[in-house]
Amino acid sequence: MSIGLAAATLGGLVGYALFKRIRMPGLLGMLFAGIMLGPYGLNLIHHELIAVSADLREMALIIILLRAGLEMSFKTIAQVGRTALLMSVLPASFELLGVVILAPKLLGVSTLEAAILGAVLSAVSPAVVVPSMIDLQQRKIGTDKGIPATLIAAASVDDVLVIVVFTSLLGMYLGNRPNAAACLVRIPISILSGCALGAAIGLGLVWFFRRVHIRDTVRVLIIISLAIVMVWLESLLAASVPMSGLLAVMAMGVMLLERDEALAERLGVKFEKSWIGAQILLFVLVGAQVDISVAWRAGLAGLAAIFGALAFRCVGVWVALIGSELTLRERLFCMLAYIPKATVQAAIGAVPLAVGVESGELILAVAVLSILTTAPLGATAIKLTATRLLTTDGYSEPLGECALKSSINGGHQE
């Protein structure tokens, strides 16, 4: 496994450097490095590492959401709250509806199987969206109207909704008839309980850090450990109390910023540096799980279903932004930024096949194809259009980006 980790790290760094050289998002280089080095490519990243990749990817997501929380004040949340809530529900709902309409005709699946496929596809990837939006916040791009904060909050809640719907639809297919009202009630309970737990622990940490003087590095380790516990509690309490562990993680960061801004800024610097290694593992390991031969099985029909559903998603984004102050150009950016799919599809794409859904192999193929197409498309669209479609208030290159470039270029920043 140690050789696999070394291959993942070095491959990720090389992929990042090559793609930055051709002015493409570095995460794409890391994603494609994982595809090449993984068990379906050169097999340098062995199955032993893949077996624990879910835990490693979860750690990286925790660091992303902690960074996001430490950048998001109550004032920002109040500014974007309504829009973020609509963005977390409507685009995914529209995309799921689009798959239900298109997939039976294009792929020959039943309506229920199409709904399961729609639930797999309709989650946006926080691993792609959140770090990109944090970078825009640091560069003061789109911050006057809270666009990065809106997309960070929406992408974090979006996954909660989609996973609850996916679980319910899978239960229906397997003969369990879940109570629809009970399933719907679980969504707001999961969001509120997660936010409440995270805020409470954040307050406790502020109290503790003010009374116990320790190095910021030790504080980071304490925060990450508690974040892991909160994510673990989500699965432990799933049967009795629905709770979003990842939202709890972000809420903890928000509370730290709100109660001690100076501390939050120092911790933010630490987490930005931690993200350097975390992003390599995240995107390389996501890539390592992608079997391109499976994606080919979806064919042109699968591609048509994906992009047809994305059209529905864009309509959902437009509807969610009705009544907001965003201009036409800013709304177009939100549509493009809400395209990427990666982590959720990698996590649940194979579940229908594993539990015996008749079209499970096709669902997995389309899920893999959606990662290969939308992750590069969305990440590139964000990079190329942010400065063209959003207003800019100053510029400073993100620390994480600078540090990663520095590590590649022998300590000299570009």
LINWOJO-V234719 format. One record per backbone hydrogen bond with DSSP energy under -0.5 kcal/mol. NH is the residue of the N-H (numbers start at 1). CO is the residue of the C=O. E is the energy in kcal/mol with one decimal. If there is no record, write none. Layout:
# LINWOJO-V234719
nh: {NH	NH}
co: {CO	CO}
e: {E	E}
This chain:
# LINWOJO-V234719
nh: {5	6	7	8	9	10	11	12	13	14	15	16	17	18	19	20	21	22	23	24	28	29	30	31	32	33	34	35	36	37	38	41	42	43	44	45	46	49	50	51	52	52	53	56	57	58	59	60	61	62	63	64	65	66	67	68	69	70	71	71	72	73	77	78	79	80	81	84	85	86	87	88	89	89	90	93	94	95	96	97	98	99	100	101	102	103	104	105	106	107	108	108	109	114	115	116	117	118	119	120	121	122	125	126	128	129	130	131	132	133	134	135	136	137	138	139	140	141	142	142	145	146	147	150	151	152	153	154	155	156	157	158	159	160	160	161	162	163	164	165	166	167	168	169	170	171	172	173	174	175	176	177	178	180	183	184	185	186	187	187	188	189	190	191	192	193	194	195	196	197	198	199	200	201	202	203	204	205	206	207	208	209	210	211	211	212	213	214	219	220	221	222	223	224	225	226	227	228	229	230	231	232	233	234	235	236	237	240	241	244	245	248	249	250	251	252	253	254	255	256	257	258	259	260	264	265	266	267	268	269	270	271	272	273	274	275	276	276	277	277	278	279	280	281	282	283	284	285	286	287	288	289	289	290	291	292	294	295	296	297	297	298	298	299	299	302	303	304	305	306	307	308	309	310	311	312	313	314	315	316	317	318	319	320	321	322	324	331	332	333	334	335	336	337	338	339	346	347	348	349	351	352	354	355	356	356	357	360	363	364	365	366	367	368	369	370	371	372	373	374	375	375	376	377	378	379	380	381	382	383	384	385	386	389	390	393	402	403	404	405	406	407	408	409	411	412	413}
co: {1	2	3	4	5	6	7	8	9	10	11	12	13	14	15	16	17	18	20	19	25	25	26	27	28	29	30	31	32	33	34	38	36	38	37	37	44	46	46	47	48	49	50	52	53	54	55	56	57	58	59	60	61	62	63	64	65	66	67	68	69	71	73	74	75	76	77	80	81	82	83	84	85	86	86	89	90	91	92	93	94	95	96	97	98	99	100	102	102	103	103	104	103	110	111	112	113	114	115	116	117	118	340	124	125	125	126	126	128	129	130	131	132	133	134	135	137	136	140	391	142	143	142	146	147	148	149	150	151	152	153	154	155	156	157	157	158	159	160	161	162	163	164	165	166	167	168	169	170	172	171	175	176	178	179	180	181	182	183	184	184	185	186	187	188	189	190	191	192	193	194	195	196	197	198	199	200	201	202	203	204	205	206	207	208	208	211	212	215	216	217	218	219	220	221	222	223	224	225	226	227	228	229	230	231	232	233	237	237	190	243	244	245	246	247	248	249	250	251	252	253	254	255	256	260	261	262	263	264	265	266	267	268	269	270	271	272	273	273	274	274	275	276	277	278	279	280	281	282	283	284	285	286	287	289	290	291	291	292	293	294	294	295	295	296	298	299	300	301	302	303	304	305	306	307	308	309	310	311	312	313	314	315	316	317	319	321	327	328	329	330	331	332	333	334	336	342	343	344	345	348	348	350	351	352	353	352	357	359	360	361	362	363	364	365	366	367	368	369	370	370	371	371	373	374	375	376	377	378	379	380	381	382	385	386	140	398	399	400	401	402	403	404	405	406	409	411}
e: {-2.3	-2.2	-2.7	-2.7	-2.6	-2.7	-2.6	-2.3	-2.2	-2.4	-2.8	-2.6	-2.4	-2.6	-2.3	-2.3	-1.8	-1.2	-1.5	-3.1	-1.3	-0.8	-1.7	-2.4	-2.7	-1.9	-1.9	-1.7	-2.2	-2.5	-1.8	-2.1	-3.5	-2.6	-1.8	-2.5	-0.9	-0.8	-1.8	-2.4	-0.7	-0.8	-1.1	-1.8	-3.0	-2.0	-2.0	-1.9	-2.3	-2.3	-2.0	-2.2	-2.7	-2.3	-2.3	-2.3	-2.6	-2.3	-0.5	-1.1	-1.2	-0.6	-2.2	-2.7	-1.8	-2.1	-1.6	-3.2	-2.2	-2.2	-2.6	-1.4	-0.8	-0.7	-2.6	-2.0	-3.0	-2.4	-2.5	-2.3	-2.4	-2.2	-2.2	-2.0	-2.7	-2.7	-0.5	-0.5	-2.7	-3.2	-0.8	-0.7	-0.7	-2.4	-2.0	-2.1	-2.4	-2.6	-2.1	-1.9	-2.4	-2.1	-2.2	-0.8	-0.9	-2.6	-1.8	-0.6	-1.1	-2.4	-2.5	-2.1	-1.7	-2.3	-2.3	-1.7	-1.3	-2.8	-0.6	-2.9	-0.7	-0.8	-2.2	-2.4	-2.2	-2.3	-2.5	-2.5	-2.4	-1.5	-1.7	-2.8	-0.9	-0.5	-0.7	-1.7	-2.3	-2.5	-1.8	-2.2	-2.9	-2.4	-2.0	-2.6	-2.4	-2.0	-2.0	-2.2	-2.0	-1.3	-2.4	-0.6	-1.1	-0.6	-2.3	-2.3	-2.2	-1.5	-0.7	-0.8	-0.8	-1.7	-2.6	-2.1	-3.0	-2.9	-1.7	-2.4	-2.6	-2.5	-2.5	-2.5	-2.3	-2.4	-2.4	-2.4	-2.2	-2.3	-2.1	-2.2	-2.4	-3.1	-1.7	-0.8	-0.8	-2.3	-0.6	-0.9	-1.9	-2.4	-1.8	-2.2	-2.7	-2.7	-2.1	-2.4	-2.3	-2.3	-1.9	-2.2	-2.1	-2.3	-2.5	-1.3	-1.0	-2.0	-2.8	-1.3	-2.5	-2.1	-0.8	-1.7	-1.9	-1.9	-2.6	-2.0	-1.6	-2.2	-2.3	-2.0	-2.1	-2.4	-2.2	-2.0	-2.4	-2.2	-1.8	-2.8	-2.4	-1.6	-1.6	-2.7	-2.2	-1.7	-2.1	-2.0	-0.6	-1.0	-0.6	-0.6	-2.0	-2.7	-0.8	-1.9	-2.7	-2.3	-2.2	-2.2	-2.0	-2.3	-2.1	-0.8	-0.8	-1.7	-0.6	-0.8	-1.0	-1.5	-1.8	-0.7	-0.9	-0.5	-1.3	-0.7	-0.7	-1.9	-1.8	-2.6	-2.2	-2.3	-2.4	-2.4	-2.2	-1.9	-1.5	-1.5	-2.3	-2.5	-1.7	-2.1	-2.3	-2.4	-2.6	-2.4	-1.6	-1.4	-2.1	-2.3	-2.1	-1.9	-2.0	-2.0	-2.1	-2.9	-1.1	-1.3	-2.4	-1.8	-2.7	-1.9	-1.1	-0.6	-2.0	-2.0	-0.6	-0.8	-2.8	-2.3	-2.4	-2.4	-2.2	-2.5	-2.3	-2.6	-2.4	-2.2	-1.5	-2.2	-1.7	-2.4	-0.6	-1.3	-0.5	-1.7	-3.3	-2.2	-2.2	-2.3	-2.4	-2.0	-2.6	-2.1	-1.7	-2.9	-1.9	-3.1	-2.6	-3.2	-2.2	-2.4	-2.7	-2.3	-1.5	-2.6	-3.8	-0.7	-0.6}
